[in-house]
Amino acid sequence: MFIWGVPMLDVRNVDLKYGQSQILFDVSLQAETGKITTVMGNNGVGKTSLLKAISGRQAMSSGTVVVNGEVVRLTSAYHAARAGIAYVPQGREVFAMMSVLENLETGFACLPKTEHQIPDFVFTLFPVLHDMQNRRGGDLSGGQQQQLAIARALITKPKVLLLDEPTEGIQPNVIQQIGDALETLKGQGEMAIVLVEQNADFAYRIADTFTVVSQGRVKRQAEKSDYTKDALMADLAL
């Protein structure tokens, strides 16, 4: 079995079906605190479905998700959030008619009332959000909405941060800012980060470990120190 020490997130033997179609087959992965685990593969191989299963948005056919040593009851996204799993979906799902501040405050839902406050570090990571607190979410650019979606997830004080294609359709300077923010979060050593990403350059730059998925199955798991970018590209080409 592939083991990277003691993981914050331990996903074990996940199967997932949509109707009669099986999407994931016996998928396992681990993600450690203070590291970025990147899940990669071509379109349609089940990467987004995996994140939805871990975040309680899609019921698994079988399998177990363990956070910080405890099995998580994934009957809803709310239960996943209460267990410390935050999900930044593909497409961002920003509330267009709500202000930036109101969007951030939706992250309070899984927190006790005593913790209903926006930490200063959120605006340190994404200064543009501080300047646009009263702007409607729908008026922000795609890159600004992506930063808002990540910031909203951080409000929940996650142990595990899941991100689905955060660079998709984003301008290069904002991709750099998002990468810098993720590396800052990694350096704080307070959460495990799982990143689904198609941008191989971005993924290889910031990732510590890789899980490559093909046709719903784990094809390879490797640490960056043992896995060249050429080997990654070769795996993705098959």
C-alpha positions as CSV (number, residue, x, y, z in Angstrom):
1,M,0.0,0.0,0.0
2,F,1.2,3.5,-0.8
3,I,1.7,5.4,2.4
4,W,2.9,9.0,3.0
5,G,3.1,9.0,6.8
6,V,0.1,10.0,8.9
7,P,-2.4,11.7,6.6
8,M,-4.9,14.4,7.5
9,L,-7.2,13.0,4.8
10,D,-7.3,9.3,4.1
11,V,-9.7,8.3,1.3
12,R,-10.1,4.5,1.2
13,N,-11.4,2.3,-1.6
14,V,-14.0,4.6,-3.0
15,D,-16.5,3.3,-5.6
16,L,-19.0,5.7,-7.2
17,K,-21.8,5.2,-9.6
18,Y,-24.2,7.4,-11.5
19,G,-27.2,5.2,-12.2
20,Q,-25.8,2.1,-13.9
21,S,-22.5,3.7,-14.9
22,Q,-19.6,3.3,-12.5
23,I,-17.3,6.3,-12.4
24,L,-14.8,5.5,-9.7
25,F,-13.2,2.1,-9.0
26,D,-11.5,1.4,-5.7
27,V,-9.9,4.8,-5.5
28,S,-7.7,5.6,-2.5
29,L,-5.5,8.6,-1.7
30,Q,-3.9,10.3,1.2
31,A,-3.2,14.0,1.8
32,E,-0.9,15.3,4.6
33,T,-1.1,18.5,6.5
34,G,1.3,21.1,5.0
35,K,1.3,19.5,1.6
36,I,-0.5,19.8,-1.7
37,T,-1.8,16.6,-3.2
38,T,-2.7,17.0,-6.9
39,V,-5.1,14.8,-8.7
40,M,-4.6,14.8,-12.4
41,G,-5.9,13.0,-15.5
42,N,-7.7,13.7,-18.7
43,N,-11.3,15.0,-18.9
44,G,-14.0,12.6,-17.8
45,V,-11.8,10.2,-15.8
46,G,-13.6,11.0,-12.5
47,K,-11.6,13.7,-10.8
48,T,-14.5,16.0,-10.1
49,S,-16.6,13.1,-9.0
50,L,-13.9,12.1,-6.5
51,L,-13.9,15.6,-4.9
52,K,-17.7,15.6,-4.8
53,A,-17.7,12.3,-3.0
54,I,-15.1,13.5,-0.5
55,S,-17.1,16.7,0.1
56,G,-20.4,15.0,0.6
57,R,-22.0,16.3,-2.6
58,Q,-22.2,12.9,-4.2
59,A,-23.0,9.7,-2.4
60,M,-20.3,7.0,-2.7
61,S,-21.4,3.4,-3.6
62,S,-18.7,2.2,-1.1
63,G,-15.6,3.5,0.6
64,T,-14.5,5.5,3.6
65,V,-13.3,9.0,4.2
66,V,-11.2,9.7,7.3
67,V,-10.2,13.2,8.5
68,N,-7.7,13.5,11.3
69,G,-8.1,9.9,12.3
70,E,-11.9,9.9,12.4
71,V,-14.3,8.4,9.9
72,V,-16.5,11.2,8.4
73,R,-20.3,10.7,7.9
74,L,-20.7,12.1,4.4
75,T,-24.5,12.3,4.3
76,S,-24.4,16.0,3.2
77,A,-22.1,18.8,2.3
78,Y,-22.9,20.4,5.6
79,H,-21.7,17.3,7.6
80,A,-18.5,17.3,5.5
81,A,-17.9,21.0,6.3
82,R,-18.5,20.4,10.0
83,A,-15.9,17.6,9.8
84,G,-13.4,20.1,8.4
85,I,-13.7,19.5,4.6
86,A,-14.0,22.7,2.5
87,Y,-14.7,22.4,-1.2
88,V,-14.1,25.0,-3.9
89,P,-16.0,23.7,-6.9
90,Q,-15.3,24.1,-10.6
91,G,-17.3,27.1,-11.7
92,R,-16.8,28.8,-8.3
93,E,-20.5,29.0,-7.4
94,V,-20.3,32.6,-6.3
95,F,-23.6,34.2,-5.3
96,A,-23.9,36.8,-8.1
97,M,-26.4,39.1,-6.4
98,M,-24.7,39.1,-3.0
99,S,-21.8,41.3,-2.1
100,V,-18.3,40.0,-1.6
101,L,-18.7,40.4,2.1
102,E,-22.0,38.5,2.1
103,N,-20.5,35.7,0.0
104,L,-17.7,35.4,2.6
105,E,-20.2,35.3,5.4
106,T,-22.0,32.3,4.0
107,G,-18.9,30.4,5.2
108,F,-20.2,31.0,8.8
109,A,-22.9,28.3,8.4
110,C,-20.9,25.5,9.8
111,L,-19.2,27.5,12.5
112,P,-20.4,28.4,16.1
113,K,-21.7,32.0,16.4
114,T,-18.6,32.9,18.5
115,E,-16.5,32.3,15.4
116,H,-18.5,34.4,12.9
117,Q,-15.8,36.7,11.9
118,I,-13.6,37.0,8.8
119,P,-9.9,36.4,9.7
120,D,-7.5,39.1,8.7
121,F,-5.3,36.6,6.8
122,V,-8.1,36.1,4.2
123,F,-7.7,39.7,3.0
124,T,-3.9,39.4,3.3
125,L,-4.0,36.4,0.9
126,F,-6.5,38.2,-1.4
127,P,-6.2,42.0,-1.0
128,V,-8.6,42.6,-3.9
129,L,-11.4,41.2,-1.9
130,H,-10.8,43.7,0.9
131,D,-11.2,46.6,-1.6
132,M,-14.3,45.1,-3.2
133,Q,-16.3,44.0,-0.1
134,N,-19.3,45.9,-1.2
135,R,-19.2,44.9,-4.8
136,R,-21.7,42.2,-6.0
137,G,-20.1,38.8,-6.6
138,G,-21.5,38.8,-10.2
139,D,-19.6,42.0,-11.0
140,L,-16.2,40.5,-10.3
141,S,-14.0,39.1,-13.0
142,G,-13.5,35.3,-13.3
143,G,-10.2,35.5,-11.4
144,Q,-11.6,37.7,-8.7
145,Q,-14.5,35.2,-8.3
146,Q,-12.1,32.4,-8.0
147,Q,-10.2,34.2,-5.2
148,L,-13.6,34.8,-3.5
149,A,-14.5,31.2,-3.7
150,I,-11.2,30.1,-2.1
151,A,-11.5,32.8,0.6
152,R,-15.1,31.7,1.4
153,A,-13.9,28.1,1.8
154,L,-11.1,29.3,4.2
155,I,-13.7,31.0,6.4
156,T,-14.9,27.5,7.5
157,K,-11.4,26.9,9.0
158,P,-10.9,23.6,7.1
159,K,-8.6,20.8,8.0
160,V,-8.8,19.7,4.3
161,L,-9.2,22.1,1.4
162,L,-10.4,20.7,-1.9
163,L,-10.0,22.7,-5.1
164,D,-11.4,21.8,-8.5
165,E,-9.7,23.4,-11.5
166,P,-8.9,26.7,-9.8
167,T,-6.9,28.0,-12.8
168,E,-9.5,27.2,-15.4
169,G,-10.3,30.3,-17.5
170,I,-8.2,32.6,-15.3
171,Q,-5.7,35.2,-16.5
172,P,-2.0,34.4,-15.9
173,N,-1.4,37.0,-13.3
174,V,-4.2,35.8,-11.1
175,I,-3.0,32.2,-11.6
176,Q,0.2,33.3,-10.1
177,Q,-1.6,35.0,-7.2
178,I,-3.6,31.8,-6.5
179,G,-0.5,29.7,-6.6
180,D,1.2,32.1,-4.2
181,A,-1.8,31.9,-1.9
182,L,-1.8,28.1,-1.9
183,E,1.9,27.9,-1.2
184,T,1.3,30.3,1.7
185,L,-1.4,28.1,3.1
186,K,0.8,25.1,2.7
187,G,3.6,26.8,4.5
188,Q,1.3,27.5,7.5
189,G,1.1,23.7,8.0
190,E,-2.5,23.8,9.2
191,M,-4.4,21.9,6.5
192,A,-4.1,19.4,3.8
193,I,-4.7,20.7,0.3
194,V,-6.1,18.5,-2.5
195,L,-6.0,20.1,-6.0
196,V,-7.6,18.8,-9.2
197,E,-5.9,20.5,-12.0
198,Q,-5.4,20.3,-15.8
199,N,-2.7,22.9,-16.0
200,A,0.4,20.7,-15.7
201,D,2.8,23.6,-15.3
202,F,0.9,25.1,-12.4
203,A,0.3,21.7,-10.8
204,Y,3.9,20.6,-11.0
205,R,5.1,23.9,-9.6
206,I,3.1,23.7,-6.4
207,A,2.4,20.1,-5.8
208,D,4.1,17.8,-3.3
209,T,2.5,14.5,-4.3
210,F,0.5,13.3,-7.3
211,T,-2.4,11.0,-7.9
212,V,-3.0,10.3,-11.6
213,V,-6.4,8.9,-12.5
214,S,-7.3,7.1,-15.7
215,Q,-10.8,5.7,-16.5
216,G,-11.9,6.0,-12.9
217,R,-8.9,4.1,-11.4
218,V,-5.7,5.3,-9.8
219,K,-2.9,4.9,-12.3
220,R,0.0,6.3,-10.3
221,Q,0.8,7.8,-7.0
222,A,4.1,9.5,-6.4
223,E,6.0,12.1,-4.5
224,K,7.4,15.0,-6.5
225,S,10.9,14.1,-5.5
226,D,10.5,10.7,-7.3
227,Y,8.4,12.0,-10.3
228,T,9.7,14.2,-13.1
229,K,7.5,16.5,-15.1
230,D,8.3,14.5,-18.2
231,A,7.0,11.3,-16.4
232,L,3.8,13.2,-15.4
233,M,3.3,14.4,-19.0
234,A,3.8,10.8,-20.3
235,D,1.2,9.5,-17.8
236,L,-1.3,12.1,-18.9
237,A,-0.7,11.4,-22.6
238,L,-1.8,7.7,-22.2
